[in-house]
Amino acid sequence: MRSRFAAFAVGNAGYLLDSWHPTTRPQVLDLDDTLDWYRLDVHSAGGGTPFERTGEVMFTAHYRVDGERAKLREHSRFERVDGEWKYLDAL
């Protein structure tokens, strides 16, 4: 989760697509460069141990747009694919 937030913060669309689950990954990802992602608060995480195939994370991502603060709160699901965690979707 933190690596995906960092990728949003620096505009690394390639990493975001690579870390997206193949069944839900978009063909193209156009990032909005007017958003300034500056803080991530992880509220809870479940699953995701080395012996599990799925995990969930609840978080709030803080950003600025046109000088105004805003936030995105999400409950995300991840699934291990070929040994790597991939973002599946938001609940």
C-alpha positions in Angstrom: 0.0 0.0 0.0 2.7 2.5 0.9 4.6 1.8 -2.3 1.5 2.5 -4.3 0.9 5.7 -2.4 4.5 6.8 -3.1 4.0 5.9 -6.8 0.9 8.2 -6.9 2.9 10.9 -5.1 5.7 10.9 -7.7 3.5 10.1 -10.7 4.8 6.6 -11.5 2.0 5.2 -13.6 4.1 2.3 -14.7 4.6 1.0 -11.2 0.9 1.5 -10.4 -0.1 -0.6 -13.4 2.5 -3.3 -12.6 1.2 -3.5 -9.0 -2.4 -3.8 -10.2 -4.1 -7.2 -10.3 -4.3 -8.4 -13.9 -8.1 -9.0 -13.7 -8.9 -5.4 -12.7 -5.9 -3.4 -14.1 -6.9 -0.7 -16.6 -5.2 -0.6 -20.0 -4.1 3.0 -19.5 -3.7 5.0 -16.4 -3.8 8.8 -16.7 -2.7 10.4 -13.5 -3.8 13.9 -12.6 -0.6 15.9 -12.1 -2.6 18.7 -10.4 -2.9 16.5 -7.3 -0.2 16.8 -4.6 -0.3 13.6 -2.5 1.4 14.3 0.8 0.3 11.9 3.5 -0.9 8.4 4.0 -2.6 7.2 7.2 -3.1 3.4 7.4 -6.0 2.7 9.7 -6.0 -1.1 9.6 -4.7 -4.1 7.7 -5.9 -7.7 7.7 -4.5 -10.8 6.1 -1.5 -10.4 4.0 0.8 -12.7 6.0 3.3 -14.8 4.2 0.9 -17.8 4.4 -2.1 -15.9 3.0 -3.1 -15.1 -0.5 -5.3 -12.1 0.2 -5.2 -9.0 2.4 -7.1 -5.8 3.0 -6.0 -2.3 4.0 -8.1 0.7 5.2 -6.4 4.0 4.7 -6.8 7.7 4.2 -4.6 9.4 1.5 -4.3 13.2 1.9 -3.7 15.5 -1.1 -3.9 19.0 -2.2 -5.6 20.3 -5.4 -5.6 24.0 -6.3 -4.3 24.7 -2.8 -7.2 23.0 -1.1 -6.7 20.0 1.1 -8.7 16.9 0.4 -8.6 13.2 1.2 -9.4 9.8 -0.2 -10.6 7.1 2.2 -10.6 3.6 0.9 -10.8 0.0 2.0 -8.6 -1.9 -0.5 -8.2 -5.5 -1.3 -5.0 -7.1 -2.4 -4.2 -10.6 -3.8 -0.9 -12.4 -4.2 -0.1 -13.2 -7.8 3.1 -15.1 -8.6 4.4 -14.2 -5.2 3.8 -10.5 -5.5 1.0 -8.4 -3.9 -1.3 -6.8 -6.4 -4.1 -4.2 -5.8 -7.4 -5.9 -6.6 -10.1 -3.4 -5.9 -11.8 -1.1 -3.4 -14.7 -2.3 -1.3 
